[in-house]
Structure formats: structure tokens, C-alpha cells
Amino acid sequence: MDQKNKRQFHAEFMLATVTLFWGATFPIVKDAINEMPVMAFLWVRFAMAALLLAFIAGRSRIASLDRRGWRLGILLGTLLFASYLFQTFGLERTSSANAGFLTGLGVVWVPLMAGPILKKPAAFGSKIGVGLALLGLFLLTWHTPWTINFGDLLVVICSVFVALHIIGLDAFTKGYDARALTFVQIATMAVLGCIGSLAFEPTSWPQQWTSSLIFAFVITAVFATAYAFWAMTTFQNRTTPTRAALIYTLEPVFAAIFSVWLAGDRLTSLGWFGGAMIVVGMVVAEAWPFLAQKAARARQL
């Protein structure tokens, strides 16, 4: 393996560790919100992560943002906060395995939503990916008669905000320092969570710092947020966008593994098949345009 391939392999391994921590958060957060209210948990988590990201970004990077950069960071942070809010409230009412798979729908919504928002028509392969993911959604949430669990519905709404955030990052953030912009987003999430918690919840701070709650904050704030965004900023540009996107499809896979291992979740065979269809839909939606371009170049040679 030459030096370039070693560098790419290392970068892709680091991105895979990000999906590992993201997947682990689902059962961990589900347990944590049994000990404190949802928005209280979110604001403390993101306040801790914001402090770490401020250190990583540094004062000079943050100061480099102009007014538009701050406005973009606040807007993107608001979208991201909405996604976490719906996801976490959904986790109260559904299994962490379901939440992991359904959050992954955000990837397949992107090409559909990019059409009307960015005037980028969805590729044929993206439409196939969406169809597979919708079939997976139907199978994962199957009941007789079919109804969608309210928690599952909340996580599906979360996935729409995930897609809007992805589109916003792609369309509006060029020219801005990624670390500084990430800090503004996470700080915005902490502020929104704190305001919401003070307004609507009985407590906005842990009443007791149990070992399980401390563990949850370490995993979610340090590894799944601060470390994750540092790794993405540092290593994503050392591989191709398509390969990075495909690596991120590992998140619901790890979520299912950790949900079975840590939370004792049990999915039916139909549920596992539905989850697999969602992952396949994500892969098809991301890989098809790349494979189509590669085939077109091969025909031109």
C-alpha cells in the first residue's frame, strides 16, 4: 500500500469511528433521558461540546467569521437542533434500533429536497434509493393494521431536518472556516436547548450526577459531537465525498448493534429486513451518481 492509499485508509478509518460513536449514542441517550428531561439533557450536552469546539477552533478562527457566517451558523444550528429535538423525543417513544435506522432516512431525502431547493433534479439512482428506503420504513414500522408509532414519526421528522442541514452545509458554507462554523452551530443548539428547558421543563440541570449520566455526557458531548466534528473537518477531505457518504451509512448499522447489545432491543425479522432496506437505499442514493459518472467516462475512452 503506497503512502497516498495509507493516508486515505487512515482517514476513512477515522470517519468510521465517528459513525461508531454516533451509533452508540442511541441506546445511551435513551437511558439518559430517563434521568433528566430531554431539552435539559440536550443543552448540557451541547454546552459541553461547544466549550471543547471553542478550544479546537481557537479564537482567531471564530473571529474570522463575518456577520453572514454567524447568521449561517445560527440557522444551521437551529436546523440541527430541531433534528436532535425530534430524534430525542422520538427515542422516548420507540426503540433505539428503530431510531437509528429512521434517522438514516435523512441521506435519501437529500436528493429529493435538493431539486426544489437548489434546482438540482434528483438522479434516477437517487429515486431508486428513496423507493428502497420507503419500503424499508414501511417494513420496519409494520403492524397489523399498519400504523406508524408516534416515536417513529418523530424520528422521521428528525430525518427531514437532517436532510435540510446537509443541504444547507453543501449550499451556503463555502469560504468559511469549518471549525468556527461548527462551534457556532453547536453553541446555538446549547442556547436553544437551555431556553426551551427553562421555559417548558421542571428542571434544567441534572438532579444527580449518576455514573450512567456522566458516561452519557462523555460519549455524546466529547466523542459523538466534539470529536466527531473534529474528525470530519480533518479527514473528510482526504477521501472522496461519495466514499465519505457511504461510510456514514454505517451509523444505523452501529445503532442497531449497540441497541441489541446495550439496550436489549429486539426487532422482528421483518423489522431487520426493513432496516436493511433503509441502509441499502442510502447506499444506492449515494453510490449511483458516482458509478454512473464512472461508467460514462469509461464509455468515452
N, C-alpha and C positions, 0 to 999 in steps of 0.2 A: 504494500500500500504506500503510494507516494505521499509527500508532505501535504499536498492540496487535499487529497482524499482523507488523510488523517484529520486535518483541520475540519473538514465538513462532517466527518463521522462524530468528532467530539462535539461540534455544535449541535448536531441532531440528537445526540445522546442527552445533552443538557436540556434541550427543548422537551424531550421525552420525560425527563424528571419533572418538568413543570406540570405535564398532564397527570403524572403520578400524584403530585400534591393536590392538584385540582380535584381529581377523583376521590382522594381520601377525605376531602372536606365534607362530602355529602352526609355520610353517617355521623361524622364528628359534629357537624353543625346541628344535625337533627337532635343529638343528645344535649348539646349546649343550650338550645332554646327551650329545653325542659327546665333549665335552671334560671333563666332570665328572659325578659321579653325580647321579641325579635329585633326591634329597632335599637334597643339598648345594646344588644349584642353587636349589631352591625356598626354602630357608631364607635364603640370602644375598639372593635377590630380594625376599622379603617383609620381611626386616630393613631393607633399604634403603628400601622403600616405607613401612614403619612409621615410620621416622625422619622422612620427608617429611610423612606424615599427622599426626604429632605436632605438627609445626610448623604445619601448616594448621589443625588443630583448636584448638591453643592449650591452655595448662594449665588455664584456667578451665573450658573445655568438658569436658575429660576429668575434672576434679574434680567436675563436676556429676553424674556417673553414680553411682547408688546401687549397693548390692550386687546387686540384681536385674539392673540394667543390665550390670554386669560379668559376671554369670553368663550372661546372654543373649548378650553379645558373645563370650564364650568358646565357648558352644555353637554359635553361628552360624559362628564362625571354624573350629571343628572340622569342621562340615559342609562349609564352603568348602574347607578344606584337603584333605578326603577327595576332593572333586571334582577339585581340581588334581592330587592324587597319582595317581588313576586315569587322568586325562587325560594326564599327562606320561609315565607308564609305558606307556600306550597308544600315545603318539606314537613310542616306541622301536620299536614293532612294526607300525605301519600308516602310511599316508601322511598328511601334514598336511592334505590336502584332505578325506579321509575323516573325520579327527578333527574338523575344523571343522563339517562337516555333522552328525555324530553328536552333538556337544556341544549343538547346537541343539535336539535332542530334549527337553532339559530344559523348554523352553517348553510343549511339548504334554503332558508328563507332569503339569504343574501342575494342570489342571482335574480330571484323573482322581484324583490323590492328595489334592486338597483335599476331595473328597467324604468319604472315611472319616476324614480327619484333622480337618477344620474343619466337617464336616457341611454342606458346600456341594455339592449334586449338580451334576455336570458338565452344561453346556448341550448341546443337540443339536449345535450347530455345533462345540463342542469335541470331541465324539466323532467328527465327520467329520474334523476336523483330525488327531486321533490316528490314524484309519484311513489317511489320506493319508501321514502321516509313517511309519507302519509299512510301508506299501507302498514308500515311498522307502528305508527301511532295508533291506528285502529286495532291492531292485534295486541299491542302492549296494554291497552286500556279495555280489552274486551270483557264484557259482561253480557249476561242474557237476562232481559233485553239489554242492548248496548246503551250504556250511558257513560259519560266521562266524569270521573271523580273530580270533585271541586279542587282538590290539591293538584291533580294532574293538569286541570285547566289553568290554574295559576302559573304553573311552570311553563306551559305552552305560551302564555302571555309573556313570561320572562324571556323566552327564546326570541320573541319578536323584538324586544328591546335589545337583546344581544346582537341581533342582525342589524338594527339601526345603528348601534355603536360601532360595529365593524365597518359599515358603510361610511359613517362619519370619519372614522380614522383614515380610511382609504382616500376620501374625497377632499378633506379640508386641512390635514395636518402637515402637508409637505412644507419644508422650510423651517419647521420648529424643532427645538431640541426635544427628543422623545422622553428623556428622563424628567425634564422640567414639566412637560405637559402631563406626564403620568402623575407627578406629585400633585398638580392642580386638580386632576380628576379625583384622586383618592381623598385629598383634603375636602373637596366638595362633597363627596359621599359621607365623610365623617360629620360635616356640618349638617347636612340634610338629615342624617340619622339621628343626630343629637336633638335637633329641633322637633322632629317627629316624635321621638321618645319622650321629651319633656312635655309635649302637647297631649299625647294620647296614651301614655303608659304609666302605670303606677310607680314604677322605679326605673331609673335610667343609669344605674350602676350596679355591679354585682353585689348582692347582699352578703355573699360568702364566696371567697376565692378557693373553691374546691380544686383538687388536683386535676379532675377531668375538665374543669372550665379553663384552668391555666393551660393545660395541654391543647385545648381547642383554640385558644388565642395564639399560642405559639405556632401551631400548624397553619391557621388561617391568615394571621397577620404577617408573620415572619416568612413562612415558606410559600403559601399559596398566593400571597399578594406582593410583598416587597421583593422576595427572591424571584418570584415568577416574572414580574415586570422587568427586573434587572436582567434576568437570563434572556427574555425575549428581545430586549433592547440590544443586548450584547451579541447574541448568537444568531438571531433570525436572519440577519443579512449575510451570514456565512453559508447559507444554503438557498435553494430556490423557494419562491413563495408557495409553489404547489407542494413541494416536499414538506415545508413547514406546516401548511394547512392539513396535509394528510397525517402528520404526526399529531396534530391537535385532536384528530378524531379518536385518539386513544383515551381521551378524557372519560367518555361514558363507559368505555370498557373497564377502566380502572375503578370508576364509580360503582359499577356492578360488582366487581371483585371485592372491593372493600365493604360494600353493603352486605354481601353474604358473609364475609369474614368477621366484620366488627359488629354489625347490627343484626345479623341472623335473618336478613331478608330472604324470602323465598318467592321466586317467580314461577308461574306455571310454564310448561313447555311452550305454550303459545306466546306467553309474555317474553320469554327468552328469544323466540323467533322474531317477535316484533321489535325487540331491542336491536337484534342483529340487522334487521331490515333498515332501521334508522341509521345505523353505522354504515351499512352498505350504501345507502342513499347519500350520506355525507361524502363518502369516498368517491362515488360516481360524479357527484356535483363538482367536486374539486379537481378530480383527475381527468375528466373527459375533455375539457378545453385544452389541457396540456397535451394529451395524447392526440387530439385532432390536429393541433399545430405541428406536432412531430411528424404525423403521417403526411400532412400537406408538404412539409419541407422535403420529406423522403421522395415524394412524387415528383418534385421539381428537380431533383438530382438526376 
